[in-house]
């Protein structure tokens, strides 16, 4: 975390430092990123940098923490707009993050670039304090009336099943903006599969009977 000195900086100077840091971390991997280049672009002395941040790692995770807060805020906003309907959020998020022309949200662009440059880096601490579990403030926004189970673990599983189709739709659209309508339609269909399940009630009963005792196909 930054020091209190950082938060007392004039807004313009703080923004200049953050812009320089983002420019560096979206053009170089974490291991290759240079504090010297950051402070040169931000026009601050090297000694001043260490009055604000402990080291490069401290700055890097602070930036990603701000990004996480941004996406969390968007998700809460979309969930509230959807009146707690978790299954309508992925398509709303797709519309929010990628325009019909294929133009991406600028924060999303930064996120994708950082992850491309750091594919071997552990981003677990970026996604959530407890990976695989929805934060309590999200759970409080979800309408649980029609779920088979209402436990946090179950709802987290449902949510994380909706994330890969959304990510795939976004990445395919960024690769080819002409895919926007097609990928949006595919996303709707895939989320519907998650919502309703793949098998009929009869099919589920037959499947469970077939696989009792751990039998394999």
Z-matrix of the N, CA and C atoms (Angstrom, degrees):
N
C 1 1.462
C 2 1.528 1 110.68
N 3 1.325 2 116.63 1 144.42
C 4 1.473 3 118.64 2 176.97
C 5 1.523 4 110.68 3 -63.36
N 6 1.307 5 115.95 4 160.35
C 7 1.454 6 120.98 5 176.48
C 8 1.526 7 109.80 6 -79.48
N 9 1.311 8 115.63 7 168.58
C 10 1.468 9 119.94 8 177.25
C 11 1.532 10 110.82 9 -63.71
N 12 1.341 11 116.41 10 -27.46
C 13 1.464 12 120.48 11 177.95
C 14 1.528 13 110.89 12 -60.41
N 15 1.320 14 116.57 13 -39.39
C 16 1.465 15 120.55 14 178.89
C 17 1.530 16 111.15 15 -60.71
N 18 1.324 17 116.17 16 -44.14
C 19 1.462 18 119.67 17 -177.04
C 20 1.527 19 112.38 18 -72.68
N 21 1.330 20 116.54 19 -14.47
C 22 1.470 21 119.64 20 176.70
C 23 1.521 22 112.35 21 -90.51
N 24 1.325 23 116.67 22 -4.69
C 25 1.460 24 119.66 23 179.40
C 26 1.530 25 110.97 24 -64.13
N 27 1.319 26 117.91 25 150.12
C 28 1.468 27 119.84 26 171.54
C 29 1.530 28 109.87 27 -57.48
N 30 1.310 29 116.94 28 145.05
C 31 1.458 30 121.15 29 -175.84
C 32 1.518 31 113.53 30 -54.67
N 33 1.331 32 116.87 31 -40.92
C 34 1.459 33 120.49 32 -177.99
C 35 1.532 34 111.20 33 -63.96
N 36 1.331 35 117.22 34 -40.54
C 37 1.465 36 120.58 35 -178.97
C 38 1.524 37 110.40 36 -70.63
N 39 1.328 38 116.48 37 -40.10
C 40 1.460 39 120.27 38 178.62
C 41 1.532 40 110.35 39 -63.77
N 42 1.326 41 116.45 40 -42.70
C 43 1.466 42 120.63 41 179.86
C 44 1.530 43 111.12 42 -65.77
N 45 1.329 44 116.43 43 -37.01
C 46 1.461 45 120.58 44 179.09
C 47 1.529 46 110.82 45 -63.52
N 48 1.332 47 116.26 46 -40.91
C 49 1.460 48 120.39 47 178.31
C 50 1.523 49 111.12 48 -66.66
N 51 1.343 50 117.17 49 -42.28
C 52 1.464 51 120.29 50 179.76
C 53 1.529 52 111.30 51 -65.82
N 54 1.332 53 117.23 52 -39.58
C 55 1.467 54 120.62 53 178.46
C 56 1.534 55 110.23 54 -62.76
N 57 1.326 56 116.25 55 -42.78
C 58 1.462 57 120.16 56 179.23
C 59 1.528 58 110.70 57 -64.59
N 60 1.327 59 116.48 58 -39.54
C 61 1.469 60 120.38 59 179.69
C 62 1.523 61 110.74 60 -65.77
N 63 1.330 62 117.19 61 -44.57
C 64 1.469 63 120.16 62 178.31
C 65 1.525 64 110.91 63 -62.62
N 66 1.313 65 116.88 64 -40.95
C 67 1.462 66 119.75 65 178.93
C 68 1.525 67 110.76 66 -60.34
N 69 1.316 68 115.97 67 -39.68
C 70 1.469 69 120.28 68 -179.64
C 71 1.529 70 111.76 69 -70.40
N 72 1.334 71 117.08 70 -46.78
C 73 1.465 72 120.01 71 -174.84
C 74 1.530 73 113.21 72 -77.40
N 75 1.334 74 117.57 73 -10.92
C 76 1.463 75 119.50 74 174.42
C 77 1.527 76 112.05 75 -101.63
N 78 1.314 77 116.09 76 2.63
C 79 1.469 78 119.58 77 175.53
C 80 1.528 79 111.95 78 -120.18
N 81 1.328 80 117.42 79 -13.91
C 82 1.464 81 122.13 80 178.83
C 83 1.525 82 109.33 81 -136.84
N 84 1.319 83 116.28 82 150.14
C 85 1.457 84 119.96 83 174.31
C 86 1.525 85 109.59 84 -65.37
N 87 1.328 86 115.98 85 164.78
C 88 1.462 87 119.47 86 179.99
C 89 1.527 88 110.84 87 -56.88
N 90 1.341 89 116.15 88 -43.65
C 91 1.467 90 119.55 89 -176.57
C 92 1.531 91 111.85 90 -66.79
N 93 1.336 92 117.18 91 -29.99
C 94 1.463 93 120.56 92 -178.35
C 95 1.526 94 113.22 93 -93.22
N 96 1.324 95 116.95 94 -12.20
C 97 1.470 96 120.19 95 -178.15
C 98 1.532 97 109.85 96 -62.89
N 99 1.322 98 115.16 97 144.50
C 100 1.465 99 121.13 98 -173.11
C 101 1.525 100 111.06 99 -120.99
N 102 1.315 101 115.86 100 125.66
C 103 1.465 102 120.14 101 173.51
C 104 1.526 103 110.13 102 -63.19
N 105 1.334 104 116.63 103 -36.27
C 106 1.467 105 119.88 104 179.50
C 107 1.526 106 111.42 105 -58.76
N 108 1.341 107 116.16 106 -43.13
C 109 1.467 108 119.00 107 179.46
C 110 1.530 109 110.77 108 -67.52
N 111 1.333 110 116.65 109 -36.91
C 112 1.469 111 120.03 110 -179.62
C 113 1.529 112 110.50 111 -64.12
N 114 1.314 113 116.74 112 -48.88
C 115 1.469 114 118.69 113 -176.63
C 116 1.531 115 111.02 114 -70.34
N 117 1.342 116 116.51 115 -29.00
C 118 1.471 117 119.28 116 176.35
C 119 1.527 118 109.94 117 -65.78
N 120 1.332 119 116.38 118 -45.72
C 121 1.470 120 120.16 119 -179.79
C 122 1.530 121 111.45 120 -67.83
N 123 1.348 122 115.17 121 -32.99
C 124 1.468 123 119.27 122 -178.33
C 125 1.522 124 112.60 123 -85.29
N 126 1.341 125 116.86 124 -9.35
C 127 1.471 126 122.25 125 179.88
C 128 1.537 127 111.36 126 59.33
N 129 1.350 128 115.23 127 49.59
C 130 1.463 129 119.68 128 175.08
C 131 1.530 130 108.94 129 -129.10
N 132 1.331 131 118.39 130 150.91
C 133 1.465 132 121.00 131 177.85
C 134 1.531 133 110.95 132 -67.68
N 135 1.328 134 115.32 133 152.41
C 136 1.462 135 119.62 134 179.81
C 137 1.530 136 110.70 135 -60.83
N 138 1.326 137 116.42 136 -39.75
C 139 1.464 138 119.26 137 -179.58
C 140 1.518 139 111.88 138 -62.49
N 141 1.313 140 116.93 139 -33.56
C 142 1.469 141 120.41 140 179.29
C 143 1.525 142 110.84 141 -65.69
N 144 1.343 143 115.62 142 -37.51
C 145 1.473 144 118.74 143 -179.31
C 146 1.528 145 110.27 144 -55.58
N 147 1.331 146 117.09 145 -44.04
C 148 1.465 147 120.72 146 -176.75
C 149 1.529 148 112.47 147 -76.51
N 150 1.323 149 116.32 148 -5.27
C 151 1.464 150 118.62 149 168.56
C 152 1.531 151 111.10 150 -83.62
N 153 1.346 152 116.01 151 -14.79
C 154 1.457 153 121.14 152 -177.75
C 155 1.526 154 112.64 153 -103.48
N 156 1.344 155 115.20 154 -39.89
C 157 1.469 156 120.69 155 -176.89
C 158 1.525 157 109.44 156 -134.23
N 159 1.330 158 114.64 157 149.94
C 160 1.457 159 119.25 158 -179.31
C 161 1.525 160 110.70 159 -68.81
N 162 1.331 161 116.82 160 -42.39
C 163 1.466 162 121.68 161 -178.22
C 164 1.526 163 109.30 162 -166.51
N 165 1.316 164 116.36 163 -172.89
C 166 1.465 165 121.85 164 -179.48
C 167 1.529 166 111.55 165 -61.80
N 168 1.319 167 116.84 166 -40.29
C 169 1.463 168 120.46 167 -179.79
C 170 1.521 169 110.92 168 -62.00
N 171 1.319 170 115.90 169 -42.10
C 172 1.467 171 120.84 170 179.22
C 173 1.534 172 110.52 171 -58.69
N 174 1.320 173 116.63 172 -44.55
C 175 1.462 174 121.52 173 178.97
C 176 1.528 175 111.29 174 -65.86
N 177 1.313 176 117.08 175 -44.92
C 178 1.466 177 122.41 176 -177.76
C 179 1.524 178 111.73 177 -58.05
N 180 1.334 179 116.59 178 -49.76
C 181 1.465 180 119.32 179 -176.78
C 182 1.521 181 111.49 180 -74.52
N 183 1.316 182 117.28 181 -23.79
C 184 1.465 183 118.75 182 172.97
C 185 1.530 184 110.26 183 -66.59
N 186 1.319 185 116.70 184 -43.05
C 187 1.453 186 120.58 185 177.60
C 188 1.530 187 111.05 186 -61.09
N 189 1.318 188 116.31 187 -46.04
C 190 1.465 189 119.52 188 -179.47
C 191 1.522 190 111.43 189 -68.19
N 192 1.332 191 116.65 190 -31.96
C 193 1.458 192 119.23 191 176.06
C 194 1.517 193 111.29 192 -63.42
N 195 1.339 194 116.68 193 -39.08
C 196 1.457 195 120.14 194 176.50
C 197 1.516 196 111.54 195 -65.45
N 198 1.332 197 116.47 196 -36.08
C 199 1.453 198 121.00 197 177.30
C 200 1.528 199 110.71 198 -65.85
N 201 1.325 200 115.51 199 -41.80
C 202 1.464 201 119.95 200 178.26
C 203 1.529 202 110.63 201 -61.44
N 204 1.321 203 116.38 202 -41.56
C 205 1.463 204 120.00 203 178.53
C 206 1.524 205 111.03 204 -63.21
N 207 1.319 206 115.80 205 -36.44
C 208 1.468 207 119.34 206 178.61
C 209 1.525 208 110.49 207 -63.16
N 210 1.329 209 116.91 208 -50.49
C 211 1.465 210 120.18 209 -178.85
C 212 1.524 211 111.42 210 -65.85
N 213 1.326 212 117.27 211 -36.04
C 214 1.460 213 120.43 212 176.84
C 215 1.521 214 110.90 213 -62.45
N 216 1.341 215 115.57 214 -41.94
C 217 1.460 216 119.68 215 178.59
C 218 1.517 217 112.04 216 -63.97
N 219 1.339 218 116.59 217 -41.09
C 220 1.459 219 120.29 218 177.91
C 221 1.523 220 110.24 219 -63.23
N 222 1.329 221 116.71 220 -43.89
C 223 1.464 222 120.01 221 -179.17
C 224 1.526 223 111.10 222 -62.26
N 225 1.330 224 117.12 223 -43.80
C 226 1.466 225 119.95 224 178.41
C 227 1.522 226 110.81 225 -61.76
N 228 1.332 227 116.01 226 -41.62
C 229 1.460 228 120.52 227 179.84
C 230 1.528 229 110.93 228 -62.94
N 231 1.336 230 116.68 229 -45.30
C 232 1.464 231 120.54 230 179.93
C 233 1.521 232 111.36 231 -65.33
N 234 1.327 233 116.54 232 -39.16
C 235 1.462 234 120.70 233 179.80
C 236 1.526 235 111.03 234 -66.36
N 237 1.313 236 116.66 235 -38.98
C 238 1.464 237 120.34 236 177.55
C 239 1.528 238 110.87 237 -68.27
N 240 1.349 239 116.71 238 -40.70
C 241 1.458 240 120.11 239 177.66
C 242 1.530 241 111.24 240 -62.74
N 243 1.334 242 115.56 241 -31.73
C 244 1.465 243 120.81 242 -179.42
C 245 1.527 244 112.19 243 -86.58
N 246 1.344 245 116.35 244 5.92
C 247 1.471 246 121.76 245 -179.89
C 248 1.532 247 112.05 246 56.16
N 249 1.332 248 114.62 247 39.17
C 250 1.456 249 119.86 248 174.06
C 251 1.507 250 115.16 249 85.63
N 252 1.338 251 118.20 250 4.59
C 253 1.466 252 121.40 251 -179.47
C 254 1.521 253 109.30 252 -81.81
N 255 1.315 254 116.47 253 98.83
C 256 1.456 255 122.29 254 -176.28
C 257 1.524 256 112.06 255 -60.03
N 258 1.335 257 117.13 256 -33.57
C 259 1.454 258 120.10 257 -173.55
C 260 1.529 259 113.41 258 -77.16
N 261 1.323 260 117.82 259 -13.90
C 262 1.462 261 118.74 260 176.11
C 263 1.526 262 111.74 261 -91.18
N 264 1.323 263 117.16 262 -9.42
C 265 1.467 264 120.49 263 -176.57
C 266 1.525 265 113.05 264 -67.07
N 267 1.356 266 120.86 265 -43.06
C 268 1.471 267 118.84 266 -177.59
C 269 1.526 268 113.62 267 -57.03
N 270 1.338 269 118.10 268 -44.23
C 271 1.465 270 119.66 269 179.97
C 272 1.527 271 110.27 270 -68.17
N 273 1.325 272 117.09 271 -38.86
C 274 1.460 273 120.23 272 175.88
C 275 1.534 274 110.44 273 -61.91
N 276 1.333 275 116.06 274 -39.74
C 277 1.470 276 120.15 275 178.85
C 278 1.527 277 110.57 276 -66.75
N 279 1.323 278 116.51 277 -39.93
C 280 1.461 279 120.64 278 177.48
C 281 1.534 280 110.26 279 -58.70
N 282 1.333 281 116.14 280 -46.87
C 283 1.464 282 120.63 281 178.97
C 284 1.521 283 111.55 282 -63.66
N 285 1.326 284 115.96 283 -33.74
C 286 1.465 285 120.83 284 -178.09
C 287 1.534 286 111.25 285 -73.19
N 288 1.326 287 116.50 286 -39.69
C 289 1.457 288 120.08 287 -171.23
C 290 1.524 289 114.46 288 -91.48
N 291 1.337 290 117.76 289 -20.60
C 292 1.467 291 120.29 290 -179.65
C 293 1.527 292 109.01 291 -135.19
N 294 1.319 293 117.08 292 121.00
C 295 1.459 294 120.47 293 179.61
C 296 1.525 295 110.19 294 -75.96
N 297 1.322 296 116.54 295 168.09
C 298 1.465 297 121.12 296 178.31
C 299 1.528 298 111.69 297 -59.79
N 300 1.306 299 117.20 298 -26.35
C 301 1.464 300 121.12 299 177.52
C 302 1.523 301 111.89 300 -82.58
N 303 1.339 302 116.58 301 -3.14
C 304 1.454 303 120.40 302 -179.31
C 305 1.503 304 114.05 303 88.29
N 306 1.342 305 117.22 304 8.77
C 307 1.471 306 120.41 305 179.76
C 308 1.529 307 109.28 306 -76.98
N 309 1.321 308 118.39 307 123.92
C 310 1.464 309 120.82 308 -178.05
C 311 1.519 310 113.03 309 -85.98
N 312 1.312 311 116.26 310 156.16
C 313 1.454 312 122.96 311 170.32
C 314 1.538 313 108.26 312 -58.03
N 315 1.333 314 119.52 313 133.45
C 316 1.473 315 120.59 314 -175.76
C 317 1.528 316 113.86 315 -61.84
N 318 1.329 317 117.28 316 -34.77
C 319 1.469 318 118.79 317 178.02
C 320 1.517 319 110.28 318 -69.19
N 321 1.334 320 116.68 319 -38.21
C 322 1.464 321 120.55 320 175.57
C 323 1.523 322 110.24 321 -61.02
N 324 1.323 323 117.25 322 -40.83
C 325 1.463 324 121.24 323 178.49
C 326 1.527 325 110.81 324 -59.55
N 327 1.326 326 116.44 325 -44.44
C 328 1.461 327 120.33 326 177.64
C 329 1.529 328 111.00 327 -61.08
N 330 1.328 329 115.70 328 -44.27
C 331 1.465 330 121.12 329 -178.38
C 332 1.526 331 110.75 330 -60.34
N 333 1.331 332 116.31 331 -47.98
C 334 1.466 333 120.71 332 -179.19
C 335 1.521 334 110.94 333 -62.12
N 336 1.322 335 116.34 334 -41.81
C 337 1.461 336 119.74 335 -178.33
C 338 1.525 337 111.48 336 -65.86
N 339 1.321 338 117.04 337 -42.95
C 340 1.467 339 120.00 338 178.70
C 341 1.524 340 110.55 339 -61.54
N 342 1.316 341 117.40 340 -41.31
C 343 1.465 342 120.05 341 -179.23
C 344 1.520 343 111.76 342 -71.24
N 345 1.318 344 117.49 343 -34.07
C 346 1.467 345 120.35 344 175.54
C 347 1.523 346 111.18 345 -63.49
N 348 1.323 347 115.70 346 -39.42
C 349 1.458 348 119.92 347 -177.43
C 350 1.528 349 112.98 348 -77.34
N 351 1.330 350 116.76 349 -15.30
C 352 1.477 351 120.46 350 -173.83
C 353 1.527 352 110.93 351 -131.98
N 354 1.337 353 116.44 352 53.37
C 355 1.456 354 120.31 353 -172.65
C 356 1.521 355 113.33 354 -66.44
N 357 1.304 356 118.71 355 -22.11
C 358 1.456 357 120.56 356 179.21
C 359 1.520 358 113.51 357 -93.01
N 360 1.329 359 116.88 358 1.09
C 361 1.466 360 120.48 359 -175.38
C 362 1.523 361 110.82 360 -85.98
N 363 1.324 362 117.19 361 143.03
C 364 1.461 363 122.62 362 179.13
C 365 1.528 364 109.34 363 -80.63
N 366 1.337 365 115.66 364 110.08
C 367 1.459 366 120.51 365 -178.49
C 368 1.530 367 112.45 366 -98.83
N 369 1.333 368 117.99 367 14.91
C 370 1.463 369 120.39 368 -177.52
C 371 1.523 370 111.47 369 -56.38
N 372 1.303 371 117.16 370 -40.47
C 373 1.462 372 120.41 371 -177.44
C 374 1.527 373 111.58 372 -72.00
N 375 1.354 374 115.69 373 -15.92
C 376 1.460 375 119.35 374 175.08
C 377 1.522 376 110.33 375 -78.29
N 378 1.329 377 117.62 376 -43.06
C 379 1.465 378 121.07 377 -174.48
C 380 1.519 379 111.94 378 -68.58
N 381 1.311 380 117.50 379 -47.55
C 382 1.464 381 120.01 380 -176.32
C 383 1.512 382 109.66 381 -166.85
N 384 1.327 383 115.06 382 153.68
C 385 1.460 384 119.87 383 177.38
C 386 1.524 385 109.41 384 -63.51
N 387 1.335 386 116.60 385 -35.63
C 388 1.459 387 122.22 386 176.33
C 389 1.520 388 107.65 387 -124.18
N 390 1.350 389 117.95 388 95.12
C 391 1.462 390 121.27 389 -173.79
C 392 1.530 391 112.27 390 -54.14
N 393 1.327 392 115.91 391 138.22
C 394 1.460 393 120.98 392 177.72
C 395 1.511 394 114.53 393 88.48
N 396 1.333 395 117.70 394 0.21
C 397 1.457 396 121.24 395 -178.42
C 398 1.525 397 110.00 396 -125.80
N 399 1.336 398 115.54 397 131.40
C 400 1.456 399 119.50 398 177.84
C 401 1.522 400 110.52 399 -71.61
N 402 1.328 401 118.05 400 138.64
C 403 1.468 402 120.13 401 175.08
C 404 1.522 403 111.23 402 -60.80
N 405 1.325 404 116.11 403 152.97
C 406 1.464 405 120.81 404 -177.09
C 407 1.523 406 112.30 405 -60.05
N 408 1.349 407 117.44 406 -34.90
C 409 1.460 408 118.43 407 -178.06
C 410 1.528 409 111.61 408 -66.52
N 411 1.334 410 117.87 409 -26.13
C 412 1.454 411 120.65 410 174.76
C 413 1.520 412 110.99 411 -75.34
N 414 1.323 413 114.85 412 -42.56
C 415 1.462 414 119.40 413 -179.92
C 416 1.520 415 110.50 414 -57.80
N 417 1.324 416 116.70 415 -37.64
C 418 1.461 417 120.76 416 -177.52
C 419 1.524 418 111.95 417 -67.21
N 420 1.348 419 117.42 418 -18.86
C 421 1.469 420 121.13 419 -177.83
C 422 1.529 421 112.68 420 -92.17
N 423 1.318 422 118.22 421 -10.86
C 424 1.466 423 121.37 422 -173.10
C 425 1.523 424 110.78 423 -90.11
N 426 1.312 425 116.55 424 133.47
C 427 1.460 426 122.62 425 175.30
C 428 1.524 427 108.18 426 -78.67
N 429 1.322 428 117.02 427 110.66
C 430 1.469 429 122.37 428 -173.25
C 431 1.527 430 114.03 429 -95.16
N 432 1.317 431 117.74 430 6.10
C 433 1.456 432 121.17 431 -169.70
C 434 1.531 433 113.93 432 -54.28
N 435 1.325 434 118.50 433 -41.23
C 436 1.463 435 120.25 434 -169.32
C 437 1.534 436 114.19 435 -108.25
N 438 1.308 437 117.87 436 13.99
C 439 1.461 438 119.57 437 177.58
C 440 1.521 439 111.49 438 -81.73
N 441 1.322 440 115.62 439 144.69
C 442 1.470 441 119.84 440 179.12
C 443 1.525 442 110.73 441 -62.90
N 444 1.322 443 115.17 442 -37.55
C 445 1.456 444 119.77 443 174.60
C 446 1.516 445 107.89 444 -132.03
N 447 1.298 446 116.98 445 147.35
C 448 1.460 447 121.31 446 -174.14
C 449 1.529 448 112.41 447 -114.26
N 450 1.328 449 117.05 448 16.01
C 451 1.456 450 120.56 449 -178.58
C 452 1.532 451 110.03 450 -75.47
N 453 1.326 452 117.63 451 151.45
C 454 1.469 453 120.14 452 177.60
C 455 1.529 454 112.87 453 -56.14
N 456 1.335 455 117.51 454 -39.06
C 457 1.463 456 119.84 455 -179.99
C 458 1.520 457 111.15 456 -62.43
N 459 1.325 458 116.91 457 -44.21
C 460 1.467 459 120.61 458 -178.28
C 461 1.527 460 110.28 459 -64.88
N 462 1.323 461 117.38 460 -46.34
C 463 1.463 462 120.77 461 -178.98
C 464 1.534 463 110.50 462 -65.10
N 465 1.325 464 116.71 463 -35.75
C 466 1.468 465 119.78 464 176.31
C 467 1.522 466 110.60 465 -62.90
N 468 1.348 467 116.54 466 -41.89
C 469 1.466 468 119.95 467 178.16
C 470 1.528 469 109.96 468 -60.18
N 471 1.321 470 116.77 469 -44.23
C 472 1.462 471 120.64 470 -179.81
C 473 1.530 472 109.98 471 -60.82
N 474 1.324 473 116.22 472 -47.45
C 475 1.460 474 119.77 473 -179.18
C 476 1.521 475 111.40 474 -59.17
N 477 1.335 476 117.38 475 -48.24
C 478 1.452 477 119.98 476 -175.29
C 479 1.523 478 112.73 477 -71.61
N 480 1.333 479 118.11 478 -15.10
C 481 1.461 480 120.29 479 170.35
C 482 1.528 481 111.61 480 -74.43
N 483 1.326 482 117.09 481 -21.98
C 484 1.468 483 120.12 482 179.83
C 485 1.528 484 112.91 483 -87.27
N 486 1.325 485 117.06 484 -14.25
C 487 1.467 486 119.92 485 -175.29
C 488 1.534 487 113.14 486 -71.80
N 489 1.364 488 119.50 487 -47.68
C 490 1.472 489 117.99 488 -178.43
C 491 1.528 490 114.23 489 -59.72
N 492 1.355 491 120.40 490 -42.28
C 493 1.472 492 117.80 491 176.86
C 494 1.530 493 112.95 492 -60.73
N 495 1.324 494 116.81 493 -37.14
C 496 1.463 495 120.53 494 177.49
C 497 1.523 496 110.52 495 -65.11
N 498 1.326 497 116.71 496 -47.80
C 499 1.465 498 120.57 497 -179.26
C 500 1.527 499 110.85 498 -61.45
N 501 1.337 500 116.76 499 -41.60
C 502 1.463 501 120.88 500 179.74
C 503 1.529 502 110.43 501 -63.30
N 504 1.337 503 116.65 502 -44.89
C 505 1.466 504 120.56 503 -179.32
C 506 1.527 505 111.08 504 -61.96
N 507 1.323 506 116.36 505 -41.26
C 508 1.462 507 120.44 506 179.47
C 509 1.529 508 110.93 507 -65.41
N 510 1.330 509 116.87 508 -47.92
C 511 1.460 510 120.23 509 -176.54
C 512 1.525 511 111.52 510 -65.42
N 513 1.332 512 117.50 511 -39.33
C 514 1.461 513 120.03 512 178.39
C 515 1.521 514 111.24 513 -66.61
N 516 1.319 515 116.94 514 -36.18
C 517 1.461 516 120.43 515 179.17
C 518 1.523 517 111.11 516 -71.42
N 519 1.320 518 117.36 517 -37.09
C 520 1.458 519 119.97 518 176.47
C 521 1.528 520 111.03 519 -66.72
N 522 1.324 521 115.52 520 -33.72
C 523 1.468 522 119.79 521 177.54
C 524 1.525 523 111.06 522 -69.40
N 525 1.328 524 115.75 523 -38.50
C 526 1.462 525 120.99 524 -179.10
C 527 1.527 526 108.66 525 -143.02
N 528 1.337 527 117.92 526 95.69
C 529 1.466 528 120.97 527 -176.56
C 530 1.526 529 114.33 528 -57.32
N 531 1.335 530 117.71 529 -23.96
C 532 1.465 531 120.25 530 177.70
C 533 1.528 532 112.09 531 -66.87
N 534 1.345 533 116.35 532 -10.68
C 535 1.471 534 121.84 533 179.95
C 536 1.531 535 112.51 534 -84.64
N 537 1.329 536 118.25 535 0.47
C 538 1.466 537 120.33 536 -170.74
C 539 1.525 538 112.77 537 -52.45
N 540 1.295 539 118.71 538 -54.96
C 541 1.466 540 120.88 539 -177.06
C 542 1.518 541 111.38 540 -65.48
N 543 1.322 542 116.83 541 -41.89
C 544 1.477 543 121.14 542 -179.56
C 545 1.523 544 110.72 543 -62.71
N 546 1.329 545 116.78 544 -46.52
C 547 1.465 546 119.76 545 -178.55
C 548 1.524 547 111.22 546 -68.84
N 549 1.309 548 117.46 547 -34.68
C 550 1.467 549 120.21 548 176.84
C 551 1.526 550 110.43 549 -63.60
N 552 1.331 551 116.99 550 -42.35
C 553 1.463 552 121.65 551 177.92
C 554 1.527 553 110.53 552 -63.75
N 555 1.348 554 116.91 553 -45.42
C 556 1.459 555 120.21 554 177.75
C 557 1.530 556 111.12 555 -59.46
N 558 1.329 557 115.83 556 -41.00
C 559 1.460 558 120.11 557 179.63
C 560 1.524 559 110.40 558 -61.28
N 561 1.320 560 117.49 559 -46.31
C 562 1.472 561 120.97 560 178.15
C 563 1.526 562 110.77 561 -57.63
N 564 1.327 563 116.82 562 -43.56
C 565 1.467 564 120.86 563 -177.54
C 566 1.529 565 111.07 564 -67.81
N 567 1.316 566 117.13 565 -39.15
C 568 1.468 567 120.12 566 -178.82
C 569 1.529 568 111.49 567 -70.56
N 570 1.333 569 116.14 568 -37.83
C 571 1.461 570 118.84 569 177.23
C 572 1.522 571 109.98 570 -67.14
N 573 1.317 572 116.71 571 -34.03
C 574 1.467 573 120.08 572 177.00
C 575 1.525 574 111.25 573 -64.26
N 576 1.323 575 117.36 574 -36.06
C 577 1.467 576 120.69 575 175.65
C 578 1.528 577 110.19 576 -63.42
N 579 1.333 578 116.52 577 -42.81
C 580 1.467 579 119.68 578 177.57
C 581 1.525 580 110.27 579 -63.12
N 582 1.331 581 116.53 580 -41.13
C 583 1.467 582 120.61 581 -177.46
C 584 1.534 583 111.96 582 -66.09
N 585 1.315 584 117.38 583 -43.33
C 586 1.472 585 120.21 584 -173.28
C 587 1.514 586 113.53 585 -98.16
N 588 1.322 587 118.13 586 -19.14
C 589 1.450 588 120.89 587 -175.15
C 590 1.515 589 110.42 588 88.83
N 591 1.334 590 116.18 589 166.24
C 592 1.463 591 120.79 590 -175.86
C 593 1.515 592 113.45 591 -92.80
N 594 1.325 593 117.71 592 -24.11
C 595 1.457 594 121.33 593 -173.10
C 596 1.521 595 111.55 594 -114.17
N 597 1.317 596 116.32 595 151.59
C 598 1.459 597 121.32 596 170.92
C 599 1.526 598 108.64 597 -70.26
N 600 1.315 599 117.22 598 167.83
C 601 1.464 600 119.92 599 177.67
C 602 1.522 601 110.03 600 -59.60
N 603 1.321 602 116.52 601 -38.74
C 604 1.473 603 120.15 602 177.49
C 605 1.523 604 110.34 603 -66.23
N 606 1.324 605 115.68 604 -41.38
C 607 1.457 606 119.39 605 178.26
C 608 1.519 607 111.91 606 -64.28
N 609 1.319 608 117.38 607 -38.36
C 610 1.458 609 120.64 608 177.11
C 611 1.519 610 111.57 609 -63.05
N 612 1.335 611 116.21 610 -42.86
C 613 1.474 612 120.39 611 179.46
C 614 1.524 613 110.16 612 -62.89
N 615 1.341 614 117.22 613 -43.50
C 616 1.462 615 121.17 614 179.59
C 617 1.525 616 111.02 615 -64.75
N 618 1.338 617 116.52 616 -39.85
C 619 1.462 618 120.59 617 179.88
C 620 1.522 619 110.61 618 -64.14
N 621 1.332 620 116.43 619 -46.11
C 622 1.466 621 120.34 620 -179.43
C 623 1.521 622 110.75 621 -62.65
N 624 1.341 623 116.98 622 -39.98
C 625 1.464 624 120.28 623 178.16
C 626 1.527 625 111.25 624 -63.77
N 627 1.318 626 115.90 625 -42.62
C 628 1.462 627 121.61 626 -178.21
C 629 1.520 628 112.14 627 -64.54
N 630 1.353 629 115.66 628 -34.06
C 631 1.466 630 119.17 629 -173.59
C 632 1.532 631 113.18 630 -104.73
N 633 1.300 632 117.20 631 14.13
C 634 1.473 633 119.77 632 174.28
C 635 1.527 634 108.70 633 -63.60
N 636 1.314 635 115.22 634 137.22
C 637 1.461 636 119.53 635 179.53
C 638 1.516 637 113.13 636 80.49
N 639 1.325 638 116.31 637 11.94
C 640 1.463 639 119.29 638 175.48
C 641 1.504 640 114.22 639 76.68
N 642 1.351 641 118.20 640 24.11
C 643 1.452 642 120.26 641 178.44
C 644 1.526 643 109.63 642 -63.10
N 645 1.305 644 115.95 643 147.33
C 646 1.455 645 121.75 644 -179.65
C 647 1.526 646 109.97 645 -108.60
N 648 1.336 647 116.11 646 152.59
C 649 1.477 648 120.19 647 177.42
C 650 1.534 649 109.74 648 -67.41
